[in-house]
Amino acid sequence: MLRLLLNRALLGQMFGCWSERSVMPRPKRHAQSAYRSGLEQRFQTACEANGWNLPYEANKIKYVIPASNHTYTPDFTVTSNVYIETKGLWTGADRKKAVLIKEQHPEITILYVLQRNQGLSKKSKTTYLDWAAKNGLDACIFADKDHWINFIRKHIT
């Protein structure tokens, strides 16, 4: 066992990737892509098929979580105040951030394009789209191309 730990420690020192108490960090981006998720890449490909080359993560939007400052980087910029955020898993923290940004930046319009319309949790009957509608957020699933294509067309021209 000691030999195994020493060998791992030696390899970690050689390659800077392991120690007894550390865990390898998850990569922030897919190895073969500049996008953070496959959905983002598929969305951009679909937009390009329609002749739109939307800048990816080109802008940062400041927002405040009470008692702390944060910055939000939307996935796609349609115009200077219109953005698209693609989400696979829409966590509670992400949903809270969406509401805070809407409250603090009423001049900004964001469409949330979701990978699927699943429940907020295993026990919840409320789906992502139900929650978005209840909170006054514009959201659709990626498969609802008419919705997000019309959204882009409405704001781009």
Summary of the structure (lengths in Angstrom):
residues: 157
radius of gyration: 19.8
end to end distance: 66.0
largest distance: 66.5
contacts: 384
relative contact order: 0.12
helix: 37%
strand: 21%
